[in-house]
């Protein structure tokens, strides 16, 4: 679980594109704090500090306590915008939280004990279907990552969400966890194309979609075999 991080800011009176551009020229990033049945508060962040926080990892799962100069607000980042050309940070949206708040966040998946997987030791391949998962957690229980134990897994095993042990106070946001595929252990003979197809099918199933086989592929083979059989009979 990540600790609450303090963050300095300053309240800003002016809003709009012109005021935002003026702030960025000063090396600051416009932001807003909203939610919690309170009026939205416009603030400005130090550009260098905001850049470091964004690229340190886990930005959108971190709880911040922002000192606006007029009070402190406990928040979680909900969205941010970056310039499509320069990739520089343009704006950040923060959502107010309390000790009783439950939030939906996306966290990375970490795999443990690959050396203790018989299937991987025999040359099997770990096919990661979901690199991140959505979970619901209290603001003080947000995990930095979800850990998946590979110990004892054999070739052909499928890791579904319902087999993953979550930290206390955390649950998956998705339903049908027995159908939510996180990873598989594939045979070492599986070629790259088959691996990609398997991952695409599993991801589609997780989204409730159906992946149809390529049209005509099986039919062409069947027709070819029937034609050969007819020739041999003639």
KESE-552559 format. One line per field, with one value per residue: x, y, z of N, C-alpha, C in turn; residue number from 1. Coordinates in Angstrom, 2 decimals. Example, Ala and Ser with C-alpha at 12.3 -4.5 7.8 and 13.67 -1.06 7.14 Angstrom:
BEGIN
n_xx [13.19 12.85]
n_yy [-5.69 -2.25]
n_zz [7.80 7.08]
ca_xx [12.30 13.67]
ca_yy [-4.50 -1.06]
ca_zz [7.80 7.14]
c_xx [13.20 12.90]
c_yy [-3.30 0.03]
c_zz [7.80 7.87]
nr [1 2]
This chain:
BEGIN
n_xx [0.84 0.50 1.79 0.22 1.00 2.48 1.73 2.53 0.75 -0.84 -3.59 -5.62 -7.13 -8.05 -9.51 -9.73 -8.50 -6.58 -5.54 -4.51 -2.48 -0.79 0.06 1.53 3.65 5.00 6.11 4.38 1.67 -1.68 -4.45 -7.26 -9.39 -12.01 -15.32 -16.71 -18.94 -18.42 -17.50 -15.63 -12.09 -9.67 -6.26 -2.65 0.22 3.68 5.63 7.96 7.96 5.50 6.03 7.99 6.50 4.56 6.08 7.21 5.86 2.83 1.16 -1.65 -2.70 -2.01 -2.52 -2.83 -2.06 -2.95 -1.70 -3.15 -2.61 -4.73 -5.83 -5.96 -6.31 -7.40 -6.75 -7.12 -5.49 -7.43 -7.47 -5.37 -3.89 -1.79 0.46 0.10 2.18 4.63 4.50 4.39 3.12 -0.14 -2.49 -4.15 -6.57 -7.96 -9.57 -11.57 -11.19 -12.14 -11.56 -13.32 -13.80 -14.20 -12.44 -12.12 -9.49 -6.73 -4.28 -0.91 0.05 2.04 4.24 5.18 7.68 8.51 10.57 9.76 7.85 6.93 6.16 7.25 9.94 10.39 10.50 8.21 6.06 5.27 2.37 1.20 -1.89 -3.32 -1.83 -2.43 -4.96 -8.33 -9.29 -11.23 -10.91 -10.41 -9.29 -7.05 -6.14 -5.22 -3.47 -0.04 0.48 -0.87 -0.22 0.71 1.08 3.21 3.99 4.19 2.71 1.78 2.47 -0.07 -1.76 -4.18 -4.45 -6.86 -8.77 -10.16 -8.51 -6.53 -5.01 -6.02 -4.97 -6.05 -9.10 -9.31 -10.77 -11.62 -12.77 -14.19 -16.75 -17.65 -15.26 -14.14 -13.89 -12.22 -9.28 -5.92 -3.33 -1.52 0.11 1.97 2.77 6.18 6.46 4.71 4.16 5.00 2.83 0.64 0.67 0.05 -2.53 -3.87 -3.71 -5.21 -7.74 -8.32 -8.35 -10.49 -12.58 -12.61 -13.68 -16.18 -16.62 -16.82 -14.60 -14.34 -13.34 -11.10 -12.82 -13.75 -11.39 -11.40 -13.28 -12.10 -10.07 -11.51 -12.92 -10.82 -9.82 -11.99 -12.09 -9.68 -10.24 -12.27 -10.88 -9.14 -10.94 -11.97]
n_yy [-1.19 2.22 5.19 8.27 11.16 14.32 17.42 20.45 23.35 26.12 28.30 29.38 32.12 32.87 31.31 29.33 29.13 31.04 31.93 29.50 28.98 31.10 30.35 28.03 29.11 30.18 28.03 26.43 24.12 23.98 22.87 21.05 20.56 18.48 17.18 15.30 16.67 19.36 22.69 23.05 23.52 25.56 25.14 25.57 23.78 23.15 22.89 21.29 19.57 18.27 16.93 15.07 13.52 12.39 10.74 8.97 6.68 4.88 7.05 7.58 6.01 6.98 8.56 11.92 14.65 17.74 20.90 23.85 26.38 27.62 25.74 22.14 19.41 16.12 13.91 12.03 11.45 11.72 12.15 13.27 15.56 15.59 17.19 16.40 16.51 17.41 15.96 17.05 17.83 19.09 19.54 18.62 16.58 16.28 14.20 14.51 12.67 10.66 9.09 6.97 6.52 4.58 3.57 3.08 1.74 1.32 -1.09 -2.42 -5.81 -8.12 -10.86 -13.66 -16.01 -17.48 -19.25 -21.41 -22.68 -25.60 -25.92 -23.65 -24.12 -26.28 -25.18 -23.91 -21.11 -17.97 -16.42 -13.31 -12.00 -9.90 -7.02 -5.08 -4.57 -3.74 -2.67 -2.42 -0.47 0.68 4.00 3.89 1.40 0.93 -0.99 -1.17 -2.93 -5.96 -9.21 -12.23 -15.58 -17.93 -20.41 -23.91 -24.13 -25.66 -26.52 -25.47 -24.60 -22.19 -18.96 -17.58 -14.75 -15.34 -17.04 -15.61 -14.23 -11.48 -8.43 -7.43 -5.67 -5.16 -5.71 -7.27 -5.25 -6.21 -8.55 -12.10 -13.60 -16.09 -16.30 -14.36 -14.00 -13.85 -14.73 -17.32 -20.54 -21.56 -24.14 -24.94 -25.25 -23.60 -21.31 -17.87 -16.62 -18.14 -17.69 -14.95 -15.06 -16.56 -14.85 -12.68 -13.85 -14.58 -12.07 -10.92 -12.56 -11.82 -9.32 -9.97 -10.57 -12.36 -14.32 -15.09 -17.81 -17.52 -16.81 -19.32 -20.78 -23.38 -24.52 -24.50 -26.36 -28.66 -28.89 -29.30 -31.76 -33.40 -33.19 -34.44 -37.01 -37.72 -37.73 -39.87 -41.92 -41.93]
n_zz [0.00 -0.79 0.72 1.84 0.00 0.47 -1.19 -2.62 -3.60 -5.26 -4.90 -7.62 -9.15 -11.67 -14.51 -17.56 -21.00 -21.71 -19.22 -18.35 -20.24 -19.62 -17.07 -17.67 -19.09 -17.02 -15.88 -14.49 -13.71 -14.53 -12.53 -11.11 -8.32 -7.43 -6.56 -3.73 -2.87 -2.72 -3.78 -6.85 -6.91 -8.26 -8.97 -9.03 -9.94 -9.24 -12.09 -12.52 -10.29 -10.66 -13.05 -12.22 -10.40 -12.08 -13.74 -12.01 -11.58 -10.82 -10.48 -10.77 -8.80 -6.41 -3.30 -2.55 -0.38 -0.74 -0.24 -0.55 0.18 1.20 2.69 3.28 1.09 0.60 -1.93 -5.06 -8.14 -11.06 -13.78 -16.48 -18.80 -21.67 -23.94 -27.34 -29.10 -27.84 -25.50 -23.01 -19.73 -19.32 -17.83 -14.76 -13.17 -10.00 -7.59 -4.75 -1.70 1.16 4.36 4.26 1.62 -1.36 -4.15 -7.70 -9.32 -11.61 -11.61 -11.88 -12.82 -11.18 -11.51 -9.64 -8.42 -10.72 -11.10 -9.68 -11.09 -12.61 -15.28 -16.62 -16.13 -17.71 -20.15 -20.92 -21.82 -20.45 -21.06 -20.95 -20.52 -19.33 -18.39 -16.59 -14.08 -13.10 -9.95 -6.91 -4.04 -0.66 0.13 1.72 1.26 -1.26 -3.54 -4.68 -6.68 -8.12 -7.11 -8.65 -8.10 -9.46 -8.68 -8.89 -11.23 -14.30 -17.78 -19.93 -17.97 -16.87 -15.65 -13.83 -12.65 -10.29 -8.97 -7.87 -5.07 -3.28 -1.64 1.70 1.86 -0.81 -3.99 -7.12 -9.81 -11.92 -13.07 -13.10 -12.46 -12.77 -15.43 -16.22 -17.65 -16.74 -17.30 -19.11 -19.20 -21.73 -24.14 -25.07 -27.79 -29.06 -31.59 -32.45 -33.77 -32.94 -30.23 -30.14 -31.21 -29.29 -27.06 -28.01 -28.34 -25.68 -24.47 -25.83 -24.94 -22.28 -22.57 -23.27 -25.90 -29.05 -30.85 -34.14 -36.29 -39.13 -42.07 -44.31 -44.13 -42.99 -44.64 -47.18 -46.90 -46.43 -48.82 -50.58 -49.75 -50.31 -53.08 -53.80 -52.92 -54.67 -57.06 -56.68 -56.49 -59.04]
ca_xx [0.00 1.31 1.46 -0.24 2.12 2.16 1.96 2.31 0.08 -1.34 -4.91 -5.62 -8.43 -8.48 -9.62 -9.79 -7.32 -5.56 -4.91 -3.74 -1.26 0.08 0.66 2.54 4.82 5.69 6.62 3.39 0.67 -3.03 -5.12 -8.52 -9.84 -13.46 -15.96 -16.94 -20.05 -17.86 -17.18 -14.32 -11.04 -8.61 -4.94 -1.49 1.29 5.02 5.78 9.04 7.51 4.44 6.68 8.63 5.46 3.91 6.96 7.74 5.07 1.75 0.60 -3.10 -3.11 -1.42 -3.32 -2.05 -2.63 -2.53 -1.78 -3.44 -2.36 -5.97 -6.30 -5.42 -7.30 -6.94 -7.25 -6.47 -5.56 -8.43 -7.15 -4.42 -3.73 -0.44 0.55 0.26 3.44 5.79 4.25 4.47 1.91 -0.93 -3.53 -4.42 -7.83 -7.89 -10.86 -11.51 -11.50 -12.13 -11.10 -14.30 -13.98 -13.77 -12.15 -11.82 -8.19 -6.04 -2.96 -0.16 0.12 3.40 4.28 6.19 8.08 8.57 11.53 9.09 6.82 7.45 5.91 8.23 11.26 10.50 10.53 6.93 6.09 4.25 1.66 0.48 -3.06 -3.62 -0.70 -3.03 -6.33 -9.09 -9.70 -11.88 -10.22 -10.46 -8.17 -5.88 -5.83 -4.88 -2.19 0.85 0.40 -1.48 0.80 0.23 2.07 3.33 4.51 3.46 1.92 2.24 2.12 -1.49 -2.54 -4.73 -4.60 -8.04 -8.76 -10.68 -7.45 -5.52 -5.27 -5.89 -4.75 -7.23 -9.74 -9.22 -11.51 -11.63 -13.92 -14.92 -17.56 -17.28 -13.82 -13.68 -13.68 -11.27 -7.96 -4.80 -2.16 -1.52 1.42 1.86 3.79 7.33 6.39 3.76 4.84 4.62 1.51 -0.35 0.66 -0.69 -3.94 -4.40 -3.87 -6.31 -8.99 -8.57 -8.71 -11.84 -13.50 -12.70 -14.54 -17.49 -16.73 -16.59 -13.64 -14.68 -12.21 -11.04 -13.85 -13.34 -10.14 -11.68 -14.04 -11.20 -9.36 -12.46 -13.21 -9.64 -9.75 -13.07 -11.70 -8.66 -10.85 -13.00 -9.92 -8.60 -11.99 -12.10]
ca_yy [0.00 3.44 6.19 9.56 12.04 15.76 18.11 21.88 23.98 27.47 28.54 30.34 32.77 32.94 30.05 29.54 28.75 32.09 31.87 28.25 29.17 32.00 29.55 27.12 29.92 30.42 26.75 25.83 23.28 24.18 21.65 21.31 19.60 18.46 16.07 15.41 17.59 20.68 23.41 22.77 24.48 25.63 25.28 25.50 22.94 23.37 22.04 20.31 18.59 17.49 16.04 13.98 12.65 11.68 9.73 8.10 5.46 4.80 8.38 7.57 5.20 7.62 9.54 13.12 15.68 18.98 22.15 24.88 27.69 28.01 24.53 20.89 18.55 14.75 13.67 11.04 11.88 11.02 12.27 14.32 15.78 15.90 17.69 15.27 16.66 17.49 15.05 17.78 17.82 20.30 19.76 17.46 16.58 15.55 13.92 14.48 11.41 10.65 7.81 5.94 6.44 3.40 4.04 2.11 2.11 0.33 -1.37 -3.40 -7.19 -8.63 -12.32 -14.11 -17.41 -18.16 -20.35 -22.53 -23.21 -26.73 -25.69 -22.70 -24.75 -27.22 -24.43 -23.27 -19.66 -17.22 -15.49 -12.35 -11.46 -8.62 -6.43 -4.30 -4.95 -2.75 -3.14 -1.48 -0.50 1.88 4.88 3.48 0.01 0.82 -1.70 -0.69 -3.93 -7.24 -10.25 -13.53 -16.60 -18.94 -21.64 -25.14 -24.12 -26.53 -26.14 -25.61 -23.97 -20.87 -18.20 -16.73 -13.78 -15.91 -17.81 -14.66 -13.74 -10.03 -7.88 -7.08 -4.42 -4.99 -6.69 -6.98 -4.46 -6.98 -9.70 -13.36 -13.72 -17.38 -16.20 -13.27 -14.60 -12.94 -15.27 -18.77 -21.17 -22.21 -25.12 -24.30 -25.38 -22.63 -20.28 -16.50 -16.29 -18.81 -16.99 -13.71 -15.40 -16.98 -13.67 -11.89 -14.54 -14.47 -10.67 -10.71 -13.23 -10.99 -8.19 -10.48 -10.65 -13.67 -14.28 -16.10 -18.24 -16.89 -17.35 -20.09 -21.51 -24.80 -24.97 -24.72 -27.62 -29.75 -29.03 -29.85 -33.18 -34.07 -33.23 -35.47 -38.31 -38.01 -38.05 -41.21 -42.89 -42.03]
ca_zz [0.00 -0.87 1.73 1.33 -0.30 0.51 -2.45 -2.53 -4.74 -4.95 -5.46 -8.73 -9.27 -13.06 -15.25 -19.00 -21.76 -21.65 -17.90 -18.28 -21.03 -18.86 -15.99 -18.23 -19.42 -15.75 -15.38 -13.60 -14.36 -13.99 -12.06 -10.44 -7.31 -7.48 -5.88 -2.32 -2.63 -2.46 -5.03 -7.44 -6.57 -9.27 -8.35 -9.92 -9.41 -9.77 -13.26 -12.35 -9.31 -11.28 -14.03 -11.49 -9.84 -13.17 -14.32 -10.97 -11.58 -9.85 -10.24 -10.65 -7.64 -5.24 -2.57 -2.24 0.47 -1.40 0.51 -1.54 0.76 1.88 3.36 2.74 0.43 0.33 -3.29 -5.91 -9.55 -11.85 -15.20 -16.81 -20.24 -22.13 -25.31 -28.25 -29.83 -26.94 -24.39 -21.75 -18.94 -19.53 -16.82 -13.91 -12.42 -8.74 -6.99 -3.28 -1.05 2.62 4.90 3.93 0.16 -2.12 -5.49 -8.76 -9.87 -12.46 -11.03 -12.65 -12.36 -11.03 -11.44 -8.69 -8.33 -12.01 -11.00 -9.00 -11.99 -13.39 -16.70 -17.13 -16.04 -18.83 -21.40 -21.20 -22.01 -19.74 -21.92 -20.12 -21.20 -18.70 -17.68 -15.52 -13.76 -12.35 -8.63 -6.01 -2.75 0.15 -0.21 2.50 0.92 -2.68 -3.71 -5.75 -7.74 -7.78 -7.27 -9.11 -7.76 -10.51 -8.08 -9.14 -12.46 -15.37 -19.14 -20.17 -16.90 -17.11 -14.41 -13.82 -11.56 -9.06 -8.31 -7.39 -3.72 -3.22 -0.30 2.47 1.48 -2.27 -4.79 -8.56 -10.25 -12.94 -12.65 -13.75 -12.27 -13.25 -16.88 -16.46 -17.81 -16.52 -18.01 -19.35 -19.39 -23.04 -24.49 -25.71 -29.25 -29.60 -32.38 -32.09 -34.27 -32.11 -28.94 -30.33 -31.41 -27.99 -26.23 -28.56 -28.03 -24.24 -24.18 -26.35 -24.03 -21.07 -22.89 -23.63 -27.35 -29.65 -31.96 -35.14 -37.12 -40.45 -42.93 -45.47 -43.95 -42.84 -45.79 -48.30 -46.68 -46.60 -50.24 -51.23 -49.44 -51.04 -54.49 -53.95 -52.75 -55.89 -58.12 -56.44 -56.78 -60.49]
c_xx [0.88 0.84 0.98 0.96 1.69 2.51 1.60 1.62 -0.29 -2.69 -4.79 -7.04 -8.96 -8.50 -9.67 -8.46 -6.21 -4.81 -4.04 -2.43 -0.27 0.79 1.79 3.79 5.64 6.25 5.67 2.35 -0.69 -3.66 -6.41 -8.80 -11.36 -14.00 -16.17 -18.02 -19.56 -17.59 -15.79 -13.35 -9.97 -7.28 -3.86 -0.41 2.63 5.26 6.83 8.61 6.43 5.01 7.30 7.60 4.81 4.76 7.59 7.01 3.98 1.06 -0.90 -3.61 -2.56 -2.40 -2.41 -2.82 -2.09 -2.76 -1.95 -3.07 -3.58 -6.58 -5.70 -6.56 -6.69 -7.58 -6.54 -6.56 -6.58 -8.14 -6.07 -4.28 -2.28 -0.49 0.86 1.58 4.64 5.70 4.38 3.10 1.18 -1.90 -3.75 -5.76 -7.64 -9.30 -10.72 -11.89 -11.50 -11.67 -12.05 -14.51 -13.47 -13.61 -11.86 -10.53 -7.62 -4.62 -2.24 -0.20 1.59 3.35 5.46 6.49 8.05 9.54 10.92 7.94 7.40 7.27 6.91 9.63 11.47 10.45 9.22 7.06 4.95 3.63 0.80 -0.66 -3.40 -2.40 -1.17 -4.44 -7.00 -9.54 -10.44 -11.22 -10.49 -9.21 -6.90 -5.44 -5.41 -3.52 -1.35 0.83 -0.36 -0.46 0.16 1.35 2.06 3.79 3.59 2.70 2.59 1.87 0.63 -2.36 -2.98 -4.94 -5.79 -8.02 -9.22 -9.65 -6.38 -5.92 -5.00 -5.62 -6.07 -7.79 -9.74 -10.05 -11.46 -12.90 -14.79 -15.77 -17.07 -15.78 -13.27 -13.46 -12.68 -9.85 -6.86 -3.56 -2.35 -0.07 1.33 3.01 4.95 7.29 5.43 4.51 4.29 3.22 0.42 -0.46 -0.17 -2.18 -4.59 -4.65 -5.06 -7.66 -9.33 -9.00 -10.13 -12.89 -13.69 -13.62 -15.94 -17.71 -16.49 -15.66 -13.95 -13.43 -12.25 -11.99 -13.25 -12.12 -10.40 -12.40 -13.16 -10.47 -10.27 -12.75 -12.04 -9.53 -10.82 -12.71 -10.67 -9.25 -11.58 -12.06 -9.41 -9.64 -12.16 -10.95]
c_yy [1.24 4.45 7.47 10.48 13.50 16.41 19.59 22.40 25.40 27.66 29.56 30.85 32.72 31.55 30.37 29.24 29.79 32.07 30.62 28.37 30.07 31.26 28.66 27.89 30.24 29.13 26.07 25.05 23.56 22.84 22.06 20.20 19.64 17.27 16.32 16.38 18.97 21.37 23.02 23.90 24.43 25.90 25.25 24.70 23.39 22.38 20.96 19.21 17.68 16.50 14.84 13.00 11.79 10.53 8.81 6.76 5.49 6.11 8.33 6.64 5.78 8.62 10.71 13.98 17.01 20.17 23.27 26.28 28.22 26.82 23.31 20.01 17.18 14.29 12.48 11.56 11.06 11.09 13.33 14.40 16.13 16.37 16.53 15.33 16.59 16.54 15.74 17.78 19.15 20.59 18.47 17.65 15.72 15.38 13.81 13.11 11.61 9.27 6.66 5.76 5.12 3.84 2.86 2.56 0.97 0.15 -2.43 -4.79 -7.61 -10.15 -12.76 -15.60 -18.15 -19.34 -21.57 -23.08 -24.35 -26.51 -24.74 -23.30 -25.74 -26.51 -23.80 -21.76 -19.02 -16.20 -14.56 -11.74 -10.07 -8.12 -5.54 -4.80 -3.82 -3.37 -2.03 -1.62 0.78 2.70 4.52 2.06 -0.16 0.12 -1.06 -1.65 -5.14 -8.33 -11.58 -14.55 -17.70 -20.30 -22.82 -25.20 -24.92 -25.95 -26.43 -24.99 -22.57 -20.17 -17.27 -15.83 -14.37 -16.75 -16.91 -14.14 -12.24 -9.57 -7.55 -5.73 -4.15 -6.07 -6.29 -6.20 -5.25 -8.07 -10.93 -13.59 -15.06 -17.39 -15.10 -13.84 -13.56 -13.42 -16.76 -19.25 -22.00 -23.18 -24.44 -24.36 -24.38 -21.54 -18.92 -16.16 -16.91 -18.15 -15.71 -13.99 -15.79 -15.79 -12.82 -12.52 -14.41 -13.06 -10.38 -11.36 -12.42 -9.80 -8.64 -10.58 -12.08 -13.52 -15.42 -16.53 -17.58 -17.60 -18.10 -20.95 -23.00 -25.35 -25.30 -26.04 -28.80 -29.99 -29.67 -31.35 -33.96 -34.22 -34.32 -36.84 -38.70 -38.43 -39.47 -42.27 -43.05 -42.86]
c_zz [0.00 0.16 1.06 1.15 -0.20 -0.83 -2.28 -3.79 -4.32 -5.61 -6.59 -8.94 -10.70 -13.70 -16.74 -19.68 -21.67 -20.34 -17.77 -19.06 -20.29 -17.73 -16.53 -18.63 -18.17 -15.15 -14.42 -14.40 -13.73 -13.61 -11.38 -9.44 -7.29 -6.68 -4.41 -1.93 -2.18 -3.79 -5.54 -7.08 -7.65 -8.59 -9.42 -9.21 -9.98 -10.91 -13.11 -11.39 -9.90 -12.30 -13.33 -10.94 -10.93 -13.68 -13.27 -10.92 -10.51 -9.57 -9.95 -9.55 -6.34 -4.62 -2.19 -1.22 -0.05 -0.47 -0.50 -1.05 1.49 2.63 2.70 2.22 0.18 -0.97 -3.93 -7.35 -10.32 -13.35 -15.36 -18.32 -20.55 -23.57 -26.25 -29.01 -28.89 -25.76 -23.03 -21.05 -19.08 -18.40 -16.03 -13.21 -11.17 -8.17 -5.48 -2.75 0.46 3.07 4.52 2.43 -0.39 -3.57 -6.43 -9.42 -10.71 -11.93 -11.87 -12.01 -12.32 -10.84 -10.58 -8.86 -9.66 -11.98 -10.33 -9.82 -12.80 -14.89 -17.32 -17.12 -17.19 -20.17 -21.78 -21.24 -21.21 -20.69 -21.05 -20.93 -20.66 -17.94 -16.53 -15.28 -12.99 -11.03 -7.90 -4.64 -1.98 -0.10 0.56 2.19 -0.53 -2.84 -4.81 -6.94 -7.20 -8.08 -7.63 -8.89 -8.83 -9.97 -8.38 -10.44 -13.57 -16.73 -19.38 -19.10 -17.29 -15.78 -14.54 -12.59 -10.24 -8.31 -7.71 -6.01 -3.67 -1.79 0.39 2.02 -0.01 -2.95 -6.26 -8.91 -11.22 -12.30 -13.40 -13.67 -12.73 -14.75 -17.23 -16.47 -17.64 -17.28 -18.23 -19.42 -20.66 -23.25 -25.22 -27.22 -29.88 -30.34 -32.04 -32.55 -33.41 -30.75 -29.06 -30.49 -30.09 -27.08 -26.70 -28.23 -26.56 -23.86 -24.66 -25.46 -22.76 -21.29 -23.30 -25.11 -27.81 -30.84 -32.91 -35.90 -38.47 -41.41 -44.11 -45.27 -43.86 -44.06 -46.97 -48.14 -46.93 -48.08 -50.96 -51.00 -50.21 -52.51 -54.73 -53.85 -54.03 -57.01 -57.94 -56.75 -58.29 -61.06]
nr [1 2 3 4 5 6 7 8 9 10 11 12 13 14 15 16 17 18 19 20 21 22 23 24 25 26 27 28 29 30 31 32 33 34 35 36 37 38 39 40 41 42 43 44 45 46 47 48 49 50 51 52 53 54 55 56 57 58 59 60 61 62 63 64 65 66 67 68 69 70 71 72 73 74 75 76 77 78 79 80 81 82 83 84 85 86 87 88 89 90 91 92 93 94 95 96 97 98 99 100 101 102 103 104 105 106 107 108 109 110 111 112 113 114 115 116 117 118 119 120 121 122 123 124 125 126 127 128 129 130 131 132 133 134 135 136 137 138 139 140 141 142 143 144 145 146 147 148 149 150 151 152 153 154 155 156 157 158 159 160 161 162 163 164 165 166 167 168 169 170 171 172 173 174 175 176 177 178 179 180 181 182 183 184 185 186 187 188 189 190 191 192 193 194 195 196 197 198 199 200 201 202 203 204 205 206 207 208 209 210 211 212 213 214 215 216 217 218 219 220 221 222 223 224 225 226 227 228 229 230 231 232 233 234]
